[in-house]
Amino acid sequence: MIRRDFLKTGIAAGAAMTISGTIPKTSAATQIESYNREGQSPSQIAQDEAFWKRVRRDFGPAPDFVNLEYGYFCPATLATLEEEIAGGREINSRASFYMRRTRTQDLEDTRTELAKLAGTSPEELCITRNTTESLNTIIQGIDMDPGDEIVYSNQDYGSMVQAMKQKAKRFGVVLKEVSIPLHPKSDEEIVAVFENAITNKTKLLHVTHMINLTGHVLPVRKICDMAHAREVEVVLDSAHAFSHIDFKISELNCDYLGTSLHKWTCSPVGLGLLYVKKEKIPKVWGLMGDVIRPEDDIRKLERIGTRPYNHMRGLRNAIRYHDAIGSKTKQERLRYLNTYWTQHFRNHDRVYINTPVDPNRHGAIANVGIRGVEPQKIAEFFYNKYSILTVGISGHSIVKGVRVTPGLPTSLRHLHLFIEAVEDAANTL
Ligand SMILES: Cc1ncc(COP(=O)(O)O)c(C=O)c1O
């Protein structure tokens, strides 16, 4: 069969791709796209339950339990999931044809769309698998001499602390741990905590943008400005802040940032982002070796081999959904859900909240405890009696409480049930 006849047969049989291999940019409809929000401000939409009911339908959560643990990962919308699956089918049918002729463009198109969301140049962004990979690339990839110091906090995420401890063991780097107050009086108090630990040996601050245990958002711009004035670089763990708090990376003045897109960007599971300021790229060694690309090409840090590229198509759909809600509206909704239930317990006899009250210092995540009761026991009570999923944090030196994370699909009905569950636990346990 000559090539033209072969193509005709393929097209007649409904081939989904053009001969260049480009995947069509189709996408399932979502409930919110037709919802009229004209004239409403982000904070008004944040409280428009009819709108959030549609959002909930877009996610289609399982009805047999109440999920208040969206902090582990946020599911993708059903439309994003469909895109991911459709992409998987097409790539599977095209196999090496996709890998050899389409993959690179697909990745670059996704990088460009992600850069718009993140507020950076695409030349400063890698698409990784998660925050752990992104931040290890920086922590392991920057040369340091024995005696050089890294400052980090007692509320940083465990895997990042392990990464720094390995660096210390392997290269003689010295780690300095600072303690973040749970209820700071001002931004300056937090900045001072980091600044007081800096010496002339300090090379890097590792700062968690939104602390996973409590939801506390740190004043990262002020920390970065202070650190740069002391000639110290900053790597931000933005696993929870990205696509949750309304910001662009370019506004933060950090040197490096990592996040997981399967958290608040609602991408398919297994996607992350690494940002490296353009002029810093040459000094970072990749976790996977690559010396063929120019030293200042961000792609040298992305050489992870064959991966599920259908995730890219899911990610582009997730970005579209994020934009359809709007960054500011999403932030306002997530803060509103937090305040909606925590305000009942701010002055309670037995119940305490480990999350700052100021809305600028939190998003959706909060942490609650009952005096004298092990957090694990409280979380079990919520699940066994109310089918509410949360996570008890018992082993931490400072934070003792249950992490509670509503998400975009959470309804006020769920929060009413949760308030009842906390009151019941305080009276029963
Ligand atoms: C603050 C923080 N950093 C890093 C991570 C690691 O994320 P991942 O497992 O997606 O790499 C998490 C996960 O919950 C986190 O909360």
The ligand as an ORCA input file, in Angstrom:
! r2SCAN-3c Opt
* xyz 0 1
  C       5.834     20.289     53.063
  C       5.987     19.075     52.212
  N       7.102     18.919     51.484
  C       7.291     17.866     50.688
  C       6.349     16.879     50.574
  C       6.610     15.694     49.697
  O       5.714     15.643     48.631
  P       5.839     14.435     47.575
  O       5.614     13.177     48.340
  O       4.761     14.714     46.589
  O       7.206     14.509     47.012
  C       5.167     16.974     51.307
  C       4.132     15.927     51.205
  O       3.107     15.947     51.839
  C       4.986     18.108     52.140
  O       3.873     18.249     52.875
*
